[in-house]
Structures are given as C-alpha cells and as structure tokens.
Amino acid sequence: MKPYPHIFKPLDLGFTQLKNRVIMGSMHTGLEEAKNGYERMALYFQERAKGGVGLIITGGISPNLSGRVAPYSSQLSFPWQVKKHKIITDAVHEVADAKICLQILHAGRYGYHPLCAAPSRIKSPISPFTPRALSRLGVYKTIQDFANCANLAKKSGYDGIEIMGSEGYLINQFVAPKTNHRKDKYGGDIHNRIRFPLEIINAIRKKVGKQFIIIFRLSMLDLIDQGSTWDEIVIFAKELEAHGVNLINTGIGWHEARVPTIATMVPRASFTWVTEKLKKDVNIPLITTNRINTPDVIEDILLNKQADMVCMARPFLADPYFLQKAANDNAKSINTCISCNQACLDHVFKQKIASCLVNPKACHETEFSHKQATVKRSFAVVGAGPAGLSFAIEAAELGHSVTLYERNHEIGGQFNIAKEIPGKEEFKETLRYFNYQIEKLNITIQLNTEVKAENLINQFDEIIIATGIRPRIPSIEGADLSHVLTYQDVLWHKKPVGKSVALIGAGGIGFDTAEFLAHDPNKLPTSLDKPAFYKEWGIDIHYNHRGAITNKKAEMSHRQIYLLQRKASKLGKGLGKTTGWIHRQSLNDKGVDMIGGVEYQKITKEGLHISINGKQQLLEVDNIVLCAGQLSNNELYEELKAKNQPVHIIGGAHLAVEIDAKRAINDGVRLAHKLT
C-alpha cells in the first residue's frame, strides 16, 4: 500500500484535476516588489512544484491602486503586466501536472497608505490611515477591477485565482457588521453584506469562463467582536457554491484579532474543526488550514473527512520537497516548519525578503548552487548547535568530509533550551531532522568531546568554530550566591526554583524563562493540548458568540514571577515583530509582574534589592535568575587564528547580541557554499 493514500488521491474538479490534496497557500514574500523578483519567484515556485505540490497559490496581488497593502505592493491591472507573470506560470508549468493560482487581495482599511478604501470610514487599529468609504460607483468600479485582474491572470497562464475574502481584508470588511455600516444595498443584513463578494464572483466568471479555477478564502472564524455568526457563514458558503466557486478555503482570524492563529504555540490543526463543521452544509470541496506541518496530520484530517484538501504555506518554505518525501515514505527526512515566524512573516512586516529560519535558501534560491564540490575538502566543525549543524549538513550535502565535535552528550545547543519552553515543542522537530541528516550523510560526530586546538591543527582543510554563547553574569553584588541561577541552570540543567522568582533581563530568553516558570513543572502543557489553548485565548468552539470569541480563562502563574529590565521602555519591545504581542499577552494573562526602569542594587539571601524611579524596594524571592544577555565562546577561534590556522567563526560564537538561531543557521549554510 502506498504511504498516505488520502494525500495522494487526485481531486477532480470536472474541467481539471488536481494531482493530490495539498495546496501551497498564499504567502507574501517581498519578491513581488524586488529587483528581478519575478525571475526569483519563478524559481521559488518551480522548486515547490518539483517537490510535488498539487496546487500553488501566489502571494496576494491587488486588483487596483487603493487595494494595495502598501504603496509599492504588487498590482495586476494592466495588459503590460501579463508578461511578468508569464515568467512564473511558464516555470511552474514546466513541471508535469503542476498548477498555480493567483490570489487577488484588496487590503481595504488594512492598506498602509493614504489611498486605502473600505466599505465604511472606520480606521483599523493596525494602520495609521483612515480609509475613505467606497461610493456606489466605487463599489462597482472595484468589482470590475477584480474581474479585470482575474482575466489578466488567465492571460498570464494561471490556472485560476483565489479571492481573498478573509483575514479582515476588504471583502471580509464588507461581510462583518463590525466594519460595514453602510445604508445602501451593500449594508444591513447578511444578504446585503455578502452582495459585494457575490457580484465579484459573477463578474469574474463572466470574464474567465467556466473552465478556470475560482477559490474563495472564506473567513470561518473572524475571532473579533462583531464578526460573523455561524449561521451567516453557512448562508455565505451556500451562496458561494451557488455562484460557481470551485473550492472554499478556510480563513482564520483577522489580522487585528488578539488570538494567535499560526504561531508555534498554536497546537497543530487547531482549526480543522471549523472546516469540518461546514462540510455538512455545502457540496463543493473544502480546504482546511493553519498549523498543519506533517504528513501524518494531513492524512489524519483527510481520513476523518474533516476537509477535502489541506492548505499549507510556511511548511513549503521549510522544505520544498515535503510532499515528494512523504510520497517516498520518508517523512523523517522532512525539514519541518516550526512556525516561529522569525524569517517569514517578521521579514515581510519589516519590508525584507522572506525566508525560513530552518531553511535560509527559501526565497533565495538564485543565490545557491546545488552543484557538488569538484574538490572534496575536510572540515572540522566545533559545536553542534544550530550554526555548526547547518554548516555540517550543508557541507556534507555538497560532497565534503565533515567531522563534528560537541562537548555535550547531545546535539542542538540552544535548541535544547528552546524545546523546553511550553509552546515551543516544535523545536524538537528540527533536532530530529538534524539527527537524521547526520546519519544519512555519514557525518562523523564526536559527542562529550571538549576539543582542543592541538587536536585540530594541521588535521583539516578548514576549521569551523560554532561554539555558541554562555550567559553573561551582570556586575551585581551577590550575583554569586547559591540561590542565583542562570537561565541555562533552569531550562537545561533543570535546577529547582522556588515559589517566587525574579528574572533579571526581559529579552527573548527572559520571556521564555518566565513562560517556563509560570507553568506547574508537574503539568507542563504540550503542543497537542487544544482545549487548553481554546480556553486560554477565548476561542468559542461552540460558536455561541459573533466572531467565535469569548472570555479568556488563562491559568494563573504557578509562581510569583517578576520579569525585570533596566530600560524604561515596554518589555518585550525587541521580540518578534509578529509574535511579541503573544508572549507579552500570555505572561500578562498569567499574572506575571513585568517591570521596566529597574536599577539593580544588590542580591542578598533575603532577595533582590532594586530601585525604581529612585524608590528603593526589596523583592523577597526564593531565587534570582539571570537572563541578562550572552557572551561569545570564541576563545578557541582566537587561539587557532593566532596560530595561522584556516579557521572561520559562525553563529553566537561570532556575535552574541541575541540568541539568534535564524542568523546562526543562515551563517552555517552560506559559509558551506562559500567554501565549496
């Protein structure tokens, strides 16, 4: 029997067939606006097509000027633009049975520019610009712009389009009473509020004909107050089917919603229940989505008829050959997406080209060659953290001989800390992938080995130092007392911590340590605990409230925790662009005291003496945990460099400003190619 039979069962749409049940979902990458971006996107999408994806959906493309997400975002409105898009479609169609759809996205009030337009003049909390309300003529013009964009997409060679009707963009704004206060035929009851998207579908179908895929991304969970009710969603879905939509994709949460929907702390497949709930009401295929990242999870969803297809986006950044590996019954070789957001969404929101923490070649395919080394060289890699592992694996794949040294009993470095944080269990998947690659590529590894310079001198063609970091011990009187611990003591060595604790330092590691300590060590949650997630974030799975949002019921912290920083600015300001708010909200809901503007006076057996705005106080705590930054472990590098050895330094050993796995893995991969 073939592995994953439900995944690889074709889906017949009547006029065309999809070769399997997995869609690569829409992601904006920044390539859309980059120099030579269409050529780069062509290779990026082609790589995923070669990896076996049944259908690809592009990042969102605006149908007109007002619909752009930002001033220079991509738009498809003019015939001269067809030539650029054909670069993409031609590349994808070089792969047998590969299909690609263009997503049409009008940002509405989410547009980050002064020309944005919406159903009503209501400002979004995530944009500084107040939109103009579309006039009746403006509504009609926008409908025609959608149809024109779809027609140009067809001329560009796309197999279909996806209409973005969720995530709080323009169409979603028409549908939800929160953002639609119109008094004309496009406002009022649900039938009027869905008139706009239905007229868009009619106009598109008239332009493109019946043999063209139309996917509608329907917001099944708005996760905001004054969102849609379940009955309204069912009415809308039935109308979509009646108006000739071929597939309905599941949209989860508005961008302004204060509920995490794709970050790593969201349990896998947390939202498939809502797709399954709709299946009994419509007959066209439904696509489910969000936090689905392994073949086993996909197969289970399809087997249990929760959906007809599964849509994944970031997992194809992490591993473009995800489906090919699954088809070959080699799922253990998949480089799993850990949903960290650090190189994908965070990059896009900072106007940088997207990539992937665990696969820095994603969206940068043109910068790397897959050619094997013509001259095989020998490399010693000291340190099996993310930087050393990424170099070792990439160099071995390029054909070099690699010996990897690690002073601890296991590989992983700082990932062994990350995997201990509740909500970050996915980091174990990367360690599983690294271990698999070490074995597959016959990398020589020596654990429990404190390698010395004399063991390396004149033994290898190149030496790579990836010895990582060590915690910085701040100059505070009493920092050497027995009840003072480092974050490594707590998270890695599992030293006991009392019922009250003060954390010195509120960067990423401070927040992670606080999250770890806030949980009962005897009842640590897992990433599979969906009921606890729904409860903590107020997700109404019974759909008794508009938008499926209800009161949150987070568990209070297991300990009294003070999270402290010297700066008077907001704590967690330097956390991830798209996930920082989640970490702050999580600790706040658990009752963690987060205090800025702290001067550390001294540590005594009574606790931590501090000063805030000149006022002295004592935090009577059982333990103080130092999370005050890191220092590079670079002594071996300096010693080898002084001896004129061919040595390179990467990761935290090179720069210890933050514990930055994204930079560490990128360092390793790029150095391997540089030395080939």
C-alpha positions, 0 to 999 in steps of 0.5 A: 500500500502506498504511504498516505493514500488520502494525500495522494488521491487526485481531486477532480474538479470536472474541467481539471484535476488536481494531482493530490490534496495539498495546496501551497497557500498564499504567502507574501514574500517581498519578491513581488516588489524586488529587483528581478523578483519575478525571475526569483519567484519563478524559481521559488515556485518551480522548486515547490512544484518539483517537490510535488505540490498539487496546487500553488497559490501566489502571494496576494496581488491587488486588483487596483491602486487603493487595494494595495497593502502598501504603496509599492505592493504588487498590482495586476491591472494592466495588459503590460503586466501579463508578461511578468507573470508569464515568467512564473506560470511558464516555470511552474508549468514546466513541471508535469501536472503542476498548477498555480493560482493567483490570489487577488487581495484588496487590503481595504482599511488594512492598506498602509497608505493614504489611498486605502478604501473600505466599505465604511470610514472606520480606521483599523487599529493596525494602520495609521490611515483612515480609509475613505468609504467606497461610493456606489460607483466605487463599489462597482468600479472595484468589482470590475477591477477584480474581474479585470485582474482575474482575466489578466491572470488567465492571460498570464497562464494561471490556472485560476485565482483565489479571492481573498475574502478573509483575514479582515481584508476588504471583502471580509470588511464588507461581510462583518457588521463590525466594519460595514455600516453602510445604508445602501444595498451593500449594508444591513443584513447578511444578504446585503453584506455578502452582495459585494463578494457575490457580484465579484464572483459573477463578474469574474466568471463572466470574464474567465469562463467556466473552465478556470479555477475560482477559490474563495478564502472564506473567513470561518472564524473572524475571532473579533467582536462583531464578526460573523455568526455561524449561521451567516457563514453557512448562508455565505458558503451556500451562496458561494457554491451557488455562484460557481466557486470551485473550492472554499478555503478556510480563513482564520482570524483577522489580522487585528484579532488578539488570538494567535492563529499560526504561531508555534504555540498554536497546537497543530490543526487547531482549526480543522474543526471549523472546516469540518463543521461546514462540510455538512452544509455545502457540496463543493470541496473544502480546504482546511488550514493553519498549523498543519506541518506533517504528513501524518496530520494531513492524512489524519484530517483527510481520513476523518473527512474533516476537509477535502484538501489541506492548505499549507504555506510556511511548511513549503518554505521549510522544505520544498520537497515535503510532499515528494518525501512523504510520497517516498515514505520518508517523512523523517527526512522532512525539514519541518516548519516550526512556525516561529515566524522569525524569517517569514512573516517578521521579514515581510512586516519589516519590508525584507525578503522572506525566508525560513529560519530552518531553511535560509535558501527559501526565497533565495534560491538564485543565490545557491548552487546545488552543484557538488564540490569538484574538490572534496575538502575536510572540515572540522566543525566545533559545536553542534548547535544550530550554526555548526549543524547547518554548516555540517549538513550543508557541507556534507550535502555538497560532497565534503568530509565533515567531522563534528565535535560537541562537548555535550552528550547531545546535539542542538545547543540552544535548541535544547533550551528552546524545546523546553519552553511550553509552546515551543515543542516544535523545536524538537522537530528540527533536532530530529531532522538534524539527527537524521541528516547526520546519519544519512550523510555519514557525518562523523560526530564526536559527542562529550568531546571538549576539543582542543586546538592541538587536536585540530591543527594541521588535521583539516582543510578548514576549521569551523568554530560554532561554539555558541554563547554562555550567559553573561553574569551582570556586575551585581553584588551577590550575583554569586550566591547559591540561590542565583541561577542562570537561565541555562541552570533552569531550562537545561540543567533543570535546577529547582526554583522556588515559589517566587522568582525574579528574572533579571533581563526581559529579552527573548530568553527572559520571556521564555524563562518566565513562560517556563516558570509560570507553568506547574513543572508537574503539568507542563502543557504540550503542543497537542493540548487544544482545549487548553489553548481554546480556553486560554485565548477565548476561542468559542468552539461552540460558536455561541458568540459573533466572531467565535470569541469569548472570555479568556480563562488563562491559568494563573502563574504557578509562581510569583514571577517578576520579569525585570529590565533596566530600560524604561521602555515596554518589555518585550519591545525587541521580540518578534515583530509578529509574535511579541504581542503573544508572549507579552499577552500570555505572561500578562494573562498569567499574572506575571509582574513585568517591570521596566526602569529597574536599577539593580542594587544588590542580591542578598539571601533575603532577595533582590534589592532594586530601585525604581524611579529612585524608590528603593524596594526589596523583592523577597524571592526564593531565587534570582535568575539571570537572563541578562544577555550572552557572551561569545565562546570564541576563545578557541577561534582566537587561539587557532587564528593566532596560530595561522590556522584556516579557521572561520567563526559562525553563529553566537560564537561570532556575535552574541547580541541575541540568541539568534538561531535564524542568523546562526543557521543562515551563517552555517549554510552560506559559509558551506557554499562559500567554501565549496 
